[in-house]
Amino acid sequence: MSAASNGSDIALIIPARYGSTRFPGKPLVKIAGVTMLGRVVDIAKKVQALHPNIAIAVATEDQRIADHCAELDVRCIMTSDQCPTGSDRVLDAAAQIGDHIRFTIGLQGDAPFTPYEAINKMIATYQSAPEHTEVLTPVIRLRWAELDELRESKKITPFSGTTAIVDTAGRALWFSKNIIPGIRKEDKLRASGDDFSPVHQHLGLYGFRRDILEKFVKWPQGHYEELEGLEQLRLLENGVAIHTITLDVPLGLVQAGVDSPEDVTRAEDALRKYGNLA
């Protein structure tokens, strides 16, 4: 039986890249008057308040983000500007924190609506069995209304929002920027009275055991990873099991990451409609 972790070997790292090709300066953009990075850092600090032994840090390649971290009073770790993915940046930062870090959670700097429940459940799952936990990621089963909203948003930004297929044991079978699975008898399912669709939306939040993350960044980019633009497919293409954590969140909390200026407008609309989602 695995020994439990007390949290001192866990790092919650926020990769925040300034030089996005699609949306330069994205972490510093303001959503309803607060920078996106500021909202994500606030999430990390609230998680740390519940788990005081974990380390938190922002990982970036840009001094402008580092300067903003000083304003936010959060540790900032400068990483290489050659990191090809957010996971590479997380590993770079974890190495700088120290060899004692055995489990890293990468809290994306463009996901300001990540629910605390997701991170808390990931920490609890790892702490209960650290040796048997390889990769964790959260999903949310979409209500029909939320699925309709996702379909509408994809008409404008088709590569915003990722869906997943999950097996009966909670392992991810696949992820896609398309909405999966296809639903042949959707009208019948909608008429059944179940508010929830069979579609799971993925939150871009990963918990890696350190040795798995070290292997992941050394593997070449996968064929389907390149086609979809989803780095987690590299794990599946190399036979690593990704265990999902299903979240039960209130209506309105399901939000994709902010990948475009249009997503900022959508995020502000959601804040007006549902209040402070985080």
MOZIVEN-V728364 format. One record per pair of residues at least 24 apart in sequence whose ideal C-beta (glycine too) atoms are under 10 Angstrom apart, sorted by the first residue. I is the first residue (numbers start at 1). J is the second residue. D is the distance in Angstrom with one decimal. If there is no record, write none. Layout:
[[I:J:D] [I:J:D]]
This chain:
[[1:129:8.2] [1:131:9.2] [1:132:9.6] [2:127:9.7] [2:128:8.0] [2:129:4.6] [2:130:5.6] [2:131:4.1] [2:132:5.8] [2:133:8.5] [3:127:10.0] [3:129:9.3] [3:130:7.2] [3:131:7.9] [4:126:9.6] [4:127:5.6] [4:128:6.4] [4:129:8.1] [4:130:7.4] [5:53:9.0] [5:54:9.9] [5:102:7.7] [5:103:7.2] [5:123:8.7] [5:126:6.3] [5:127:4.4] [5:128:8.4] [5:129:9.1] [5:130:4.7] [5:131:9.7] [5:133:9.3] [6:51:9.4] [6:53:5.8] [6:54:9.8] [6:127:7.5] [7:48:9.5] [7:50:9.8] [7:51:5.0] [7:52:7.6] [7:53:3.6] [7:54:5.0] [7:55:9.3] [7:103:9.3] [7:123:7.0] [7:126:9.2] [7:127:6.7] [8:51:9.9] [8:52:9.7] [8:53:4.5] [8:54:7.7] [8:55:8.4] [8:100:6.9] [8:101:9.0] [8:102:9.5] [9:53:8.6] [9:54:8.8] [9:55:9.3] [9:98:9.6] [9:99:9.9] [9:100:5.8] [9:101:6.0] [9:102:4.1] [9:103:6.1] [9:104:9.7] [9:126:9.1] [9:127:9.4] [9:130:7.5] [9:210:8.5] [10:51:7.4] [10:53:7.4] [10:54:4.4] [10:55:7.2] [10:56:9.7] [10:100:9.9] [10:101:7.2] [10:102:7.7] [10:103:5.0] [10:104:7.6] [10:105:7.1] [10:122:9.3] [10:123:6.4] [10:126:7.0] [10:127:7.9] [10:130:9.3] [10:207:8.7] [11:54:6.8] [11:55:4.5] [11:56:7.4] [11:57:6.9] [11:59:9.9] [11:77:10.0] [11:90:8.2] [11:93:7.4] [11:94:5.3] [11:97:5.5] [11:98:8.9] [11:100:9.4] [11:101:4.6] [11:102:9.1] [11:103:7.6] [11:104:5.0] [11:105:7.3] [11:106:9.4] [11:210:9.4] [12:43:9.2] [12:44:5.3] [12:45:9.6] [12:47:6.3] [12:48:7.1] [12:51:8.5] [12:54:5.6] [12:55:7.1] [12:56:4.7] [12:57:7.9] [12:90:9.8] [12:103:9.8] [12:104:7.9] [12:105:4.9] [12:106:8.4] [12:107:5.9] [12:119:6.9] [12:122:9.5] [12:123:8.4] [12:207:9.4] [13:44:8.9] [13:55:8.2] [13:56:7.5] [13:57:5.5] [13:58:7.7] [13:59:5.4] [13:75:9.8] [13:77:7.9] [13:79:9.7] [13:86:9.2] [13:87:9.9] [13:89:7.9] [13:90:4.7] [13:91:9.0] [13:92:9.3] [13:93:4.9] [13:94:6.4] [13:96:10.0] [13:97:8.2] [13:101:9.1] [13:104:5.9] [13:105:7.1] [13:106:5.8] [13:107:7.1] [13:109:10.0] [14:40:5.6] [14:41:6.7] [14:43:8.9] [14:44:6.2] [14:56:7.6] [14:57:7.2] [14:58:4.6] [14:59:6.7] [14:60:8.6] [14:65:9.9] [14:69:9.2] [14:74:8.2] [14:76:9.4] [14:77:9.9] [14:86:9.4] [14:89:9.5] [14:90:8.8] [14:93:9.0] [14:105:9.6] [14:106:7.7] [14:107:4.9] [14:108:7.4] [14:109:5.1] [14:110:9.9] [14:111:9.4] [15:58:8.0] [15:59:5.0] [15:60:7.6] [15:61:9.5] [15:77:10.0] [15:79:8.0] [15:83:8.0] [15:85:8.5] [15:86:3.9] [15:87:7.9] [15:88:8.6] [15:89:4.1] [15:90:5.7] [15:91:10.0] [15:92:9.1] [15:93:7.7] [15:106:5.9] [15:107:8.2] [15:108:6.7] [15:109:6.1] [15:110:9.4] [16:40:7.8] [16:41:9.2] [16:58:5.4] [16:59:6.9] [16:60:4.8] [16:61:9.0] [16:62:8.2] [16:65:5.3] [16:66:9.5] [16:68:8.9] [16:69:8.4] [16:76:8.8] [16:79:9.9] [16:86:9.0] [16:89:8.6] [16:107:9.7] [16:108:8.5] [16:109:3.4] [16:110:8.1] [17:59:8.9] [17:60:6.7] [17:61:6.2] [17:62:7.5] [17:65:8.2] [17:79:9.1] [17:81:8.7] [17:83:7.9] [17:85:9.7] [17:86:7.4] [17:89:7.1] [17:109:7.4] [17:110:9.0] [18:60:6.7] [18:61:6.8] [18:62:3.5] [18:63:8.8] [18:64:6.0] [18:65:5.5] [18:66:9.7] [18:68:9.9] [18:81:9.3] [18:109:9.7] [19:60:9.9] [19:61:6.9] [19:62:6.8] [19:81:7.3] [20:110:8.3] [20:259:8.6] [20:260:9.9] [22:157:9.7] [22:159:9.0] [22:259:6.4] [22:260:6.4] [22:261:9.5] [23:110:8.1] [23:258:7.7] [23:259:6.6] [23:260:5.9] [23:261:6.8] [23:262:10.0] [23:263:8.5] [23:264:8.9] [25:62:8.8] [25:64:7.6] [25:65:8.9] [26:109:7.7] [26:110:5.6] [26:257:9.6] [26:258:6.7] [26:259:8.1] [26:260:9.0] [26:261:9.3] [26:263:9.5] [26:264:9.0] [27:58:8.5] [27:60:7.7] [27:62:8.7] [27:64:9.1] [27:65:5.7] [27:68:7.8] [27:69:9.8] [27:108:9.8] [27:109:4.6] [27:110:6.9] [27:112:9.9] [27:258:9.5] [28:62:9.3] [28:64:6.8] [28:65:6.9] [28:67:9.7] [28:68:6.1] [28:109:9.7] [29:110:9.1] [29:258:7.5] [29:261:8.0] [29:263:9.8] [29:264:6.0] [29:267:9.8] [30:264:8.3] [30:268:9.4] [31:112:6.1] [31:113:9.4] [31:258:7.5] [31:263:9.5] [31:264:6.0] [31:265:9.6] [31:267:5.2] [31:268:6.0] [31:270:9.6] [31:271:7.2] [32:112:9.9] [32:264:9.5] [32:267:8.0] [32:268:5.3] [32:270:9.9] [32:271:5.1] [32:272:8.0] [32:276:9.2] [33:268:9.5] [34:112:8.4] [34:271:9.8] [35:65:9.8] [35:68:6.7] [35:71:9.1] [35:72:8.3] [35:109:9.9] [35:112:9.1] [36:109:6.9] [36:110:6.2] [36:111:8.7] [36:112:5.2] [36:257:9.6] [36:258:6.1] [36:264:8.1] [36:267:8.5] [37:65:6.9] [37:68:6.3] [37:69:7.8] [37:71:10.0] [37:72:7.2] [37:74:9.0] [37:109:5.4] [37:110:8.8] [37:112:8.4] [38:68:7.7] [38:69:9.8] [38:71:8.4] [38:72:5.7] [38:74:9.3] [38:112:8.5] [39:109:9.6] [39:111:9.1] [39:112:3.7] [39:113:8.1] [39:114:9.3] [39:258:9.9] [39:267:9.4] [39:276:9.6] [39:277:9.6] [39:278:6.6] [40:72:9.7] [40:74:9.8] [40:107:6.2] [40:108:7.5] [40:109:5.5] [40:110:7.9] [40:111:6.6] [40:112:5.5] [40:113:9.4] [40:114:7.2] [40:278:9.0] [41:68:9.3] [41:69:7.7] [41:72:5.0] [41:73:8.7] [41:74:4.9] [41:107:9.1] [41:109:8.8] [41:112:9.7] [42:72:8.4] [42:74:9.5] [42:112:8.7] [42:278:7.0] [43:107:6.8] [43:111:8.7] [43:112:7.6] [43:113:8.9] [43:114:5.7] [43:115:8.5] [43:116:6.5] [43:118:9.5] [43:119:7.4] [43:278:5.8] [44:74:7.4] [44:105:9.2] [44:107:5.9] [44:114:9.4] [44:116:9.7] [44:119:8.1] [45:72:9.0] [45:73:8.9] [45:74:7.3] [46:116:5.9] [46:119:9.1] [46:120:9.7] [46:278:8.3] [47:105:8.8] [47:107:8.5] [47:114:9.7] [47:116:6.0] [47:118:9.6] [47:119:4.8] [47:120:6.6] [47:122:9.7] [47:123:7.6] [48:74:9.9] [48:119:9.8] [49:116:9.9] [50:116:8.0] [50:119:9.2] [50:120:6.5] [50:123:8.5] [51:119:8.8] [51:120:7.8] [51:123:5.8] [51:124:9.3] [51:127:8.8] [54:101:9.6] [54:103:9.3] [54:105:8.4] [54:119:9.5] [54:123:7.1] [55:93:9.6] [55:94:8.8] [55:97:5.6] [55:98:8.5] [55:100:9.3] [55:101:7.0] [55:104:9.5] [56:97:9.9] [56:105:9.5] [56:107:8.6] [57:90:9.7] [57:93:5.8] [57:94:8.9] [57:96:8.5] [57:97:6.7] [58:93:8.3] [58:107:9.5] [58:109:7.2] [59:83:8.4] [59:86:8.5] [59:88:9.7] [59:89:4.8] [59:90:6.4] [59:91:9.3] [59:92:6.6] [59:93:3.7] [59:94:8.7] [59:96:8.6] [59:97:9.9] [59:106:8.7] [59:109:8.8] [60:89:7.9] [60:93:9.1] [60:109:8.1] [61:89:7.7] [61:92:9.6] [65:109:8.3] [83:217:8.9] [84:217:8.4] [84:221:7.9] [84:231:8.8] [85:216:9.0] [85:217:7.7] [85:221:8.9] [85:225:9.5] [85:231:5.0] [85:234:8.9] [86:110:9.5] [86:204:8.3] [86:206:8.6] [86:231:7.6] [87:206:6.9] [87:208:7.2] [87:213:6.5] [87:216:6.3] [87:217:6.3] [87:231:6.1] [87:232:8.9] [87:234:9.1] [87:235:9.7] [88:213:9.2] [88:216:8.9] [88:217:5.0] [88:231:9.2] [89:217:9.8] [90:206:8.2] [90:208:7.5] [90:213:7.1] [90:217:9.2] [91:208:8.1] [91:210:8.1] [91:213:5.2] [91:214:6.7] [91:216:8.3] [91:217:5.6] [92:217:9.0] [94:208:9.0] [94:210:6.9] [94:213:7.7] [94:214:9.6] [95:210:9.3] [95:214:9.3] [99:210:8.8] [100:210:9.8] [101:210:6.5] [102:126:9.0] [102:130:6.8] [102:131:9.6] [102:133:10.0] [102:208:9.8] [102:209:6.7] [102:210:4.9] [102:211:8.3] [103:127:8.8] [103:130:6.7] [103:133:7.2] [103:136:9.0] [103:207:6.3] [103:208:7.1] [103:209:5.7] [103:210:6.6] [103:212:9.7] [103:213:9.1] [104:206:8.4] [104:207:7.2] [104:208:5.4] [104:209:8.4] [104:210:6.7] [104:212:10.0] [104:213:6.2] [105:136:8.2] [105:137:9.9] [105:205:6.9] [105:206:7.1] [105:207:4.7] [105:208:8.0] [106:137:9.9] [106:204:8.4] [106:205:7.0] [106:206:5.2] [106:207:8.0] [106:208:7.5] [106:213:9.0] [107:204:9.1] [107:205:6.2] [107:206:9.3] [108:203:8.8] [108:204:4.8] [108:205:6.8] [108:206:9.0] [108:257:6.0] [108:258:9.5] [109:257:9.3] [109:258:9.5] [110:204:8.2] [110:256:9.6] [110:257:4.7] [110:258:4.8] [110:259:6.8] [110:263:8.5] [111:203:7.0] [111:204:5.7] [111:205:6.9] [111:255:8.1] [111:256:8.5] [111:257:4.7] [111:258:7.6] [112:255:8.1] [112:257:8.6] [112:258:6.9] [112:267:7.0] [112:271:9.6] [112:277:8.4] [112:278:6.9] [113:203:9.0] [113:249:9.7] [113:252:9.5] [113:253:6.6] [113:254:8.3] [113:255:3.9] [113:256:8.8] [113:257:8.7] [113:258:9.0] [113:267:7.2] [113:270:7.5] [113:271:9.0] [113:274:9.6] [113:276:9.8] [113:277:4.8] [113:278:6.1] [114:138:8.5] [114:203:6.2] [114:204:8.4] [114:205:5.9] [114:253:9.7] [114:255:8.7] [114:257:9.0] [114:277:9.6] [114:278:7.5] [115:140:8.6] [115:203:8.0] [115:205:9.5] [115:247:6.3] [115:248:9.7] [115:249:5.5] [115:250:9.2] [115:253:6.0] [115:254:9.5] [115:255:9.7] [115:277:8.1] [115:278:7.3] [116:278:7.4] [117:245:9.0] [117:247:5.7] [117:248:7.9] [117:249:6.9] [117:253:9.4] [118:203:5.9] [118:205:5.7] [118:207:9.7] [118:245:6.9] [118:247:5.7] [118:249:8.6] [119:203:10.0] [119:205:7.1] [119:207:8.6] [119:245:9.9] [120:245:9.9] [121:207:9.7] [121:245:4.9] [121:246:9.1] [121:247:7.4] [122:205:7.4] [122:206:8.8] [122:207:4.5] [122:243:9.8] [122:245:6.2] [123:207:8.0] [124:245:9.3] [125:207:7.8] [125:243:7.7] [125:245:6.5] [126:207:6.2] [126:208:9.9] [126:209:7.9] [130:209:7.5] [131:209:8.4] [132:209:9.2] [132:243:9.7] [133:207:7.4] [133:208:9.3] [133:209:5.9] [133:212:9.3] [133:243:7.5] [134:207:9.2] [134:208:7.7] [134:209:5.3] [134:211:8.7] [134:212:4.9] [134:213:9.6] [134:215:9.9] [134:235:8.8] [134:240:6.3] [134:241:6.4] [134:242:8.0] [134:243:7.5] [135:172:8.9] [135:206:6.5] [135:207:6.8] [135:208:5.7] [135:209:7.3] [135:212:6.0] [135:213:8.5] [135:216:8.4] [135:232:8.1] [135:235:6.1] [135:236:9.9] [135:240:6.2] [135:241:7.2] [135:242:4.7] [135:243:6.8] [135:244:9.7] [136:170:10.0] [136:205:8.6] [136:206:7.2] [136:207:3.9] [136:208:8.2] [136:209:9.1] [136:242:7.7] [136:243:5.5] [136:244:7.7] [136:245:6.1] [137:164:8.3] [137:172:7.1] [137:175:9.0] [137:202:6.7] [137:203:7.2] [137:204:8.2] [137:205:6.2] [137:206:5.2] [137:207:7.2] [137:208:9.7] [137:232:6.9] [137:235:9.7] [137:242:5.8] [137:243:7.7] [137:244:5.9] [137:245:7.2] [138:164:9.9] [138:200:9.8] [138:201:9.7] [138:202:7.7] [138:203:4.7] [138:204:9.4] [138:205:5.8] [138:206:9.3] [138:207:9.2] [138:244:6.8] [138:245:4.7] [138:246:7.5] [138:247:5.3] [138:249:9.7] [139:163:8.6] [139:164:5.2] [139:165:9.7] [139:166:6.4] [139:170:9.1] [139:172:7.8] [139:175:9.4] [139:199:9.8] [139:200:4.2] [139:201:6.6] [139:202:5.3] [139:203:6.9] [139:244:4.8] [139:245:7.3] [139:246:5.7] [139:247:7.2] [140:164:9.7] [140:196:9.9] [140:199:9.6] [140:200:6.7] [140:201:5.1] [140:202:8.2] [140:203:6.8] [140:245:10.0] [140:246:7.3] [140:247:5.0] [140:248:8.2] [140:249:6.0] [140:253:7.9] [140:254:5.4] [140:255:9.8] [141:166:9.0] [141:195:9.9] [141:196:5.2] [141:197:7.4] [141:198:7.9] [141:199:7.4] [141:200:5.4] [141:201:8.1] [141:246:6.4] [141:247:8.5] [141:248:8.5] [141:249:9.7] [141:254:9.5] [142:179:9.2] [142:195:9.9] [142:196:7.1] [142:197:5.2] [142:198:8.8] [142:199:4.9] [142:200:7.1] [142:201:5.4] [142:254:6.4] [143:194:9.4] [143:195:5.1] [143:196:5.6] [143:197:6.8] [143:199:9.7] [143:251:6.4] [143:252:9.9] [143:254:8.1] [144:186:8.9] [144:189:8.5] [144:190:5.9] [144:194:8.5] [144:195:6.6] [144:196:7.4] [144:197:5.2] [144:199:9.3] [145:195:8.2] [145:197:9.3] [145:251:7.2] [145:252:9.5] [145:254:9.7] [146:195:9.7] [146:196:9.1] [146:197:7.9] [146:199:8.7] [146:201:7.6] [146:249:10.0] [146:251:7.3] [146:252:8.4] [146:253:9.2] [146:254:4.9] [146:255:9.7] [147:179:7.5] [147:183:9.0] [147:186:9.4] [147:190:9.9] [147:196:9.2] [147:197:4.6] [147:198:9.2] [147:199:5.4] [147:201:8.5] [147:254:9.4] [148:197:9.1] [149:252:9.7] [149:254:8.0] [149:255:9.7] [149:256:9.8] [149:266:9.1] [149:270:9.4] [150:179:6.6] [150:197:9.7] [150:199:7.8] [150:201:6.8] [150:254:8.0] [150:256:7.6] [151:179:6.7] [151:199:9.7] [152:266:9.8] [153:255:9.9] [153:256:7.0] [153:262:8.4] [153:263:8.2] [153:266:6.6] [154:178:8.6] [154:179:7.2] [154:256:9.4] [156:260:8.4] [156:262:5.6] [156:263:9.1] [156:265:10.0] [156:266:8.6] [157:256:8.4] [157:259:6.5] [157:260:5.2] [157:261:9.7] [157:262:5.7] [157:263:6.5] [157:266:8.7] [159:228:8.8] [159:229:6.5] [159:230:9.7] [159:256:9.8] [159:259:7.0] [159:260:9.0] [160:256:4.8] [160:257:7.2] [160:258:8.4] [160:259:4.8] [160:260:6.8] [160:262:8.3] [160:263:6.0] [160:266:8.7] [161:201:6.5] [161:202:8.5] [161:204:10.0] [161:254:9.2] [161:255:9.1] [161:256:4.0] [161:257:8.2] [161:259:8.9] [161:263:9.5] [162:200:9.7] [162:201:7.1] [162:202:4.4] [162:203:8.6] [162:204:7.1] [162:228:8.4] [162:229:9.4] [162:230:6.3] [162:232:8.6] [162:256:7.7] [162:257:8.8] [163:199:5.6] [163:200:6.2] [163:201:5.7] [163:202:6.4] [164:199:8.7] [164:200:4.8] [164:201:7.5] [164:202:4.6] [164:203:9.8] [164:230:9.9] [164:232:9.0] [164:242:8.9] [164:244:6.8] [165:198:9.2] [165:199:9.1] [165:200:7.3] [165:244:10.0] [166:200:5.7] [166:202:9.6] [166:242:9.5] [166:243:9.6] [166:244:5.2] [166:246:7.6] [167:241:9.9] [167:244:9.2] [169:241:9.2] [169:243:8.3] [169:244:9.7] [170:241:9.8] [170:242:9.6] [170:243:5.7] [170:244:5.3] [170:245:7.6] [170:246:7.2] [171:236:9.6] [171:241:5.3] [171:242:6.6] [171:243:5.9] [171:244:7.1] [172:200:8.9] [172:202:8.1] [172:232:7.7] [172:233:9.8] [172:235:8.8] [172:236:7.1] [172:241:8.1] [172:242:4.3] [172:243:7.6] [172:244:5.3] [173:236:8.0] [173:242:9.3] [173:244:9.8] [174:224:8.6] [174:228:9.5] [174:230:9.6] [174:232:9.8] [174:233:7.8] [174:236:6.9] [175:200:9.6] [175:202:5.8] [175:224:9.2] [175:225:9.7] [175:228:7.3] [175:230:5.3] [175:231:9.8] [175:232:5.6] [175:233:6.2] [175:235:9.8] [175:236:7.8] [175:242:8.5] [176:202:9.3] [176:224:9.0] [176:227:9.8] [176:228:6.1] [176:230:7.5] [176:233:8.8] [177:227:9.4] [177:228:5.5] [177:229:6.8] [177:230:6.9] [178:228:8.4] [195:251:9.0] [200:244:7.6] [200:246:7.5] [200:247:9.9] [201:247:9.8] [201:254:5.9] [201:255:9.3] [201:256:7.6] [202:230:8.7] [202:232:8.1] [202:242:9.9] [202:244:8.1] [202:256:9.4] [203:244:9.9] [203:245:9.4] [203:247:7.6] [203:249:9.8] [203:254:8.8] [203:255:9.0] [203:256:9.0] [203:257:8.5] [204:230:9.2] [204:231:9.6] [204:232:8.7] [204:256:8.6] [204:257:5.5] [205:245:9.4] [205:257:9.8] [206:231:8.8] [206:232:7.0] [206:235:9.1] [206:242:8.4] [207:243:9.2] [207:245:8.9] [208:235:9.3] [208:240:9.8] [212:240:6.4] [212:241:10.0] [215:240:8.0] [216:240:7.6] [249:277:9.1] [250:274:7.9] [250:277:8.7] [252:277:6.6] [253:277:5.3] [253:278:8.8]]
